């Protein structure tokens, strides 16, 4: 189940780049998708919280969990003894270290024990973490906890619709409602993920200003990927005044910490000469840095896509379709929408692999349903072709 966590994280707002880089429309994306099943009812509408939830979302070594906003892996080992003494907060910290293999050797059984102890003591975050480590939770499980007021469970319900078994029976609009509920509960992750919907026009009218507000809120609420989203919108959005200086500063600071796809966004600025001189070698190095860090930071797989596009086009490098295909596949394997869209083109055109229109449509449909609008056009054109 750990790899599934990373795949779900990998399709994040990669960030608003997933659609905006492909020219996302200003109307909601329309996707051919099965009608919603009976399933759990959508989360109720509540007044948004004016405060941030206490947890933040972290991923490492093919696993994502929720931790206290102040959690640091370097200090996690010190939480072992207080956890044994029954302190719930220490058990969450120690369980996260064991689950992620950060600050301690990875130990799923030990993580499960620590989270279960904190859950039994009344920590809702620990209950969600225990479910993530144990695996097998279904949409109904997450929905019940979401309605009970767990922001983390609301995020997981949305992710289950986006990337889990519920994706076949539920719609992007339902997913957006769970992310909105998480936002209303003060979750930085909820803000980040509903911002992606507004930034791409996925299941809601596109609204770049609203996306920027939500990304800024995510950044304030302990989610540094939201800070990267702020930079992206300031750099590339059509609906927000550009501020290349601030965007470059944000990306530069976050790239040093391997946050989200910040190195890739900075690389794109150098590739396109957006507020900086064109420097394809520097852009390629930044893309490679992100791509190489994708296991511990799944959003960074956007670097694989951007690097693949350089090889596909022969931009600053010798054209190499085989290498481009491999890079797109690396990204698509952890559900990066733009990676799947680019991979679909190879199957559609029979480049590197035998032509396979069924596989191409699968890839286009997935990418389209996760905000990569160019894939929607590619899917429609392929279906209309003789």
C-alpha positions in Angstrom: 0.0 0.0 0.0 2.9 2.4 0.5 3.5 2.7 -3.3 -0.1 3.6 -3.7 0.3 6.4 -1.3 3.1 7.9 -3.4 1.2 7.4 -6.6 -1.7 9.3 -5.2 0.6 12.1 -4.0 2.3 12.2 -7.3 -0.7 13.6 -9.1 -0.9 16.5 -6.8 -1.1 20.0 -8.2 2.0 19.0 -10.0 1.1 21.4 -9.4 -1.1 23.6 -11.4 1.5 22.7 -14.0 -0.4 19.6 -14.9 -3.0 21.6 -16.8 -1.8 25.1 -17.1 1.4 24.0 -18.9 -0.9 22.4 -21.5 -3.2 25.4 -21.8 -6.1 24.6 -19.5 -9.5 25.9 -20.5 -11.3 28.5 -18.5 -14.4 26.2 -18.3 -14.7 23.0 -16.2 -13.0 20.0 -17.8 -15.5 17.5 -19.2 -14.5 13.9 -18.7 -16.2 10.7 -19.8 -16.6 9.0 -16.5 -19.0 6.5 -14.9 -22.0 7.9 -13.0 -21.6 8.2 -9.3 -22.4 5.2 -7.3 -24.7 5.1 -4.3 -21.6 5.3 -2.0 -21.4 7.6 0.9 -23.2 11.0 0.7 -21.1 14.0 -0.1 -19.6 15.8 2.9 -21.9 18.4 4.5 -21.2 22.1 3.9 -19.7 23.8 7.0 -18.4 27.3 7.6 -14.7 27.4 6.9 -12.3 27.4 9.8 -10.3 30.6 10.4 -7.4 28.6 11.9 -5.1 25.9 10.4 -5.3 22.3 11.2 -2.5 21.1 13.5 -1.2 18.5 11.0 0.8 18.5 7.8 1.2 15.9 5.1 4.7 14.4 4.6 5.9 11.7 2.1 9.1 9.7 2.0 10.2 6.2 0.9 6.9 5.3 -0.9 4.7 6.3 2.1 2.7 9.4 3.1 1.4 10.2 6.6 0.2 13.1 8.6 2.3 14.6 11.4 2.3 17.6 13.7 3.2 20.8 12.0 6.5 21.0 14.0 7.6 17.4 13.3 11.2 16.9 12.2 12.6 13.5 11.4 15.9 14.4 13.1 14.1 14.7 16.4 11.7 11.8 15.9 13.9 9.2 17.8 13.5 11.2 21.0 9.7 10.5 20.8 10.1 6.8 21.4 10.4 6.8 25.2 7.5 9.3 25.7 5.4 7.2 23.4 6.1 4.1 25.5 5.0 6.2 28.5 1.7 6.8 26.8 2.0 10.3 25.3 -0.2 10.4 22.2 1.7 13.3 20.4 4.9 11.4 20.9 3.4 8.2 19.5 2.3 10.1 16.3 5.8 11.5 15.9 7.5 8.1 16.6 5.0 6.3 14.4 5.7 8.7 11.5 9.4 8.1 11.8 8.9 4.3 11.6 6.4 4.6 8.8 8.5 6.8 6.7 11.9 5.4 7.6 13.0 9.0 8.5 14.9 9.3 11.8 14.5 5.5 12.3 14.6 2.3 10.4 11.3 1.7 8.6 9.1 -0.6 10.7 5.5 -0.9 9.6 4.5 -3.1 12.5 6.1 -0.6 15.0 4.5 2.3 13.2 1.1 0.6 13.4 1.5 0.0 17.1 2.5 3.6 17.8 -0.4 5.0 15.8 -2.9 2.6 17.3 -1.8 3.7 20.8 -2.3 7.4 20.0 -5.6 6.7 18.2 -6.9 4.8 21.3 -5.8 7.8 23.3 -8.0 10.1 21.2 -5.7 11.4 18.4 -7.8 11.6 15.2 -4.6 12.1 13.1 -3.1 8.9 14.5 -6.3 7.0 13.5 -5.9 8.2 9.9 -2.2 7.3 10.0 -3.0 3.9 11.3 -5.4 3.3 8.5 -2.8 4.4 5.9 -0.1 2.1 7.3 -2.5 -0.8 7.6 -3.9 -0.3 4.1 -7.2 -1.4 2.7 -9.4 1.5 3.8 -12.3 2.2 1.4 -14.1 5.4 0.6 -16.8 4.7 3.1 -14.2 4.5 5.9 -12.7 7.8 5.0 -16.1 9.5 4.5 -17.2 8.5 8.0 -14.2 10.0 9.6 -14.4 13.1 7.3 -18.0 13.8 8.4 -16.9 13.4 12.0 -14.5 16.3 11.5 -11.2 14.8 10.5 -9.6 17.0 7.9 -7.0 14.4 7.1 -9.8 11.8 6.3 -11.5 14.3 4.0 -8.2 14.6 2.0 -7.9 10.8 1.9 -11.5 10.5 0.7 -10.8 12.8 -2.1 -7.6 10.9 -3.0 -9.5 7.6 -2.9 -11.9 9.1 -5.5 -9.0 10.5 -7.5 -6.6 7.5 -7.5 -8.1 4.6 -5.7 -10.9 2.1 -6.4 -13.6 4.8 -6.1 -12.2 6.5 -9.2 -14.3 4.2 -11.4 -17.5 5.1 -9.8 -17.2 8.7 -8.5 -16.6 12.0 -10.3 -14.0 14.8 -10.0 -16.8 17.0 -8.6 -17.3 14.6 -5.7 -13.5 14.6 -5.1 -13.5 18.4 -5.1 -16.2 18.4 -2.4 -14.1 16.3 -0.1 -11.1 18.6 -0.6 -13.3 21.6 0.0 -14.5 20.1 3.3 -10.8 19.5 4.3 -10.1 23.2 3.4 -13.1 24.2 5.6 -11.5 22.3 8.5 -8.2 24.2 8.1 -6.2 21.6 6.2 -3.3 22.9 4.2 -3.5 19.8 2.0 -7.2 20.5 1.5 -6.4 24.1 0.4 -3.7 22.8 -1.9 -5.8 20.2 -3.6 -8.9 22.3 -4.1 -6.7 25.1 -5.4 -5.6 22.6 -8.1 -9.2 22.2 -9.1 -9.6 26.0 -9.4 -6.3 26.4 -11.2 -7.2 23.8 -13.8 -10.9 24.2 -14.2 -11.4 20.6 -13.1 -15.0 20.1 -12.0 -15.3 23.8 -11.0 -15.1 27.0 -13.1 -11.5 28.0 -13.5 -10.5 30.9 -11.2 -6.8 31.6 -11.0 -7.2 34.3 -8.3 -9.1 31.9 -6.1 -6.5 29.3 -6.8 -3.8 31.7 -5.6 -5.7 32.5 -2.5 -6.0 28.9 -1.7 -2.3 28.2 -2.4 -1.4 31.0 -0.1 -3.6 29.6 2.6 -2.0 26.1 2.1 1.4 27.7 2.4 0.3 29.5 5.6 -1.1 26.2 6.9 2.2 24.3 7.0 2.1 22.9 3.4 5.2 24.0 1.5 4.0 22.5 -1.7 1.3 25.2 -1.5 4.1 27.8 -1.3 5.5 26.3 -4.6 2.0 26.6 -6.0 2.0 30.3 -5.2 5.2 30.7 -7.1 3.8 28.7 -10.1 0.7 30.9 -10.3 2.8 34.1 -10.1 5.1 32.8 -12.8 2.6 31.3 -15.3 -1.0 31.9 -14.5 -3.1 33.8 -17.1 -5.4 35.2 -14.4 -2.9 36.5 -11.9 -0.4 39.3 -12.6 3.1 37.8 -13.2 5.8 38.4 -10.6 8.9 36.6 -11.9 11.1 37.9 -9.2 9.0 36.6 -6.4 8.4 33.3 -8.2 12.1 32.7 -8.8 12.8 33.5 -5.1 10.1 31.0 -4.0 11.3 28.3 -6.3 14.9 28.8 -5.4 14.3 28.6 -1.7 12.1 25.5 -2.0 14.3 23.8 -4.5 17.1 23.7 -2.0 14.7 21.8 0.3 13.4 19.5 -2.4 9.8 20.7 -1.9 7.3 19.6 -4.5 8.2 20.4 -8.1 10.0 23.6 -7.2 13.2 22.7 -9.0 11.2 21.8 -12.1 9.3 25.1 -12.1 12.6 27.0 -11.7 14.1 25.0 -14.5 11.2 25.9 -16.7 11.8 29.6 -16.0 15.4 29.1 -17.3 14.3 27.0 -20.3 11.8 29.7 -21.3 13.7 32.8 -20.3 11.0 33.9 -18.0 12.5 36.8 -16.0 16.0 35.2 -16.4 18.4 34.6 -19.3 17.7 31.3 -21.2 20.0 28.6 -19.9 19.1 25.2 -21.2 21.9 23.4 -19.4 20.8 24.8 -16.0 17.2 23.9 -16.8 18.1 20.4 -17.6 20.1 20.0 -14.4 17.2 21.3 -12.4 14.8 18.9 -14.1 17.2 16.0 -13.4 17.5 17.0 -9.8 13.7 16.8 -9.3 13.4 13.6 -11.3 16.1 11.9 -9.2 14.3 12.9 -6.0 10.9 11.5 -7.0 11.0 8.5 -4.6 11.1 10.7 -1.5 9.2 13.6 -3.1 6.7 12.3 -5.6 5.6 15.7 -6.8 9.2 16.1 -8.1 8.4 13.6 -10.8 7.3 16.6 -12.8 11.0 16.9 -13.5 11.0 13.6 -15.3 8.2 14.9 -17.6 10.0 18.2 -18.3 13.3 16.4 -18.9 11.5 13.9 -21.2 10.0 16.8 -23.2 13.5 18.2 -23.7 14.7 14.9 -25.1 11.5 14.5 -27.2 12.0 17.9 -28.8 15.8 17.9 -28.9 15.8 21.1 -26.9 19.3 21.7 -25.6 20.1 17.9 -26.0 20.3 15.4 -28.7 16.8 14.2 -29.6 16.3 10.8 -28.0 12.7 9.3 -28.2 13.6 6.2 -26.3 14.9 8.2 -23.3 11.9 10.5 -23.5 9.6 7.5 -23.4 11.4 6.1 -20.3 11.1 9.4 -18.5 7.4 9.8 -19.3 6.8 6.3 -18.1 8.7 7.0 -14.8 6.3 9.9 -14.2 3.2 8.2 -15.3 3.9 5.2 -13.1 3.4 7.5 -10.1 0.3 9.1 -11.7 1.7 12.4 -12.9 -1.0 13.6 -15.3 1.3 15.3 -17.8 3.6 12.2 -17.9 0.6 10.0 -18.7 -0.5 12.5 -21.4 2.9 12.5 -23.0 3.2 8.7 -22.8 -0.2 8.4 -24.5 1.2 10.3 -27.5 3.9 7.6 -27.9 1.3 4.8 -27.9 -1.0 6.8 -30.3 1.8 7.5 -32.8 3.6 4.1 -32.4 6.9 5.8 -31.3 9.3 3.5 -29.5 6.4 1.1 -28.8 3.9 -0.5 -31.2 0.9 1.6 -31.9 -1.8 0.9 -29.4 -4.8 3.3 -29.5 -6.6 1.6 -26.6 -3.6 2.1 -24.3 -3.3 5.7 -25.6 -6.9 6.4 -24.7 -6.5 5.0 -21.2 -3.6 7.3 -20.6 -5.3 10.3 -22.2 -8.5 9.7 -20.2 -6.6 9.4 -16.9 -4.6 12.6 -17.6 -7.7 14.5 -18.7 -9.6 13.5 -15.6 -6.8 14.9 -13.5 -6.6 18.3 -15.1 -4.2 17.8 -18.1 -6.5 19.5 -20.6 -4.4 18.8 -23.7 -5.1 15.1 -23.0 -8.8 15.8 -23.2 -8.3 17.2 -26.7 -6.0 14.3 -27.7 -8.6 11.7 -26.4 -11.4 13.4 -28.4 -9.4 13.6 -31.6 -8.4 9.9 -31.3 -11.9 8.8 -30.7 -13.1 10.8 -33.8 -10.4 9.4 -36.0 -11.2 6.6 -38.4 
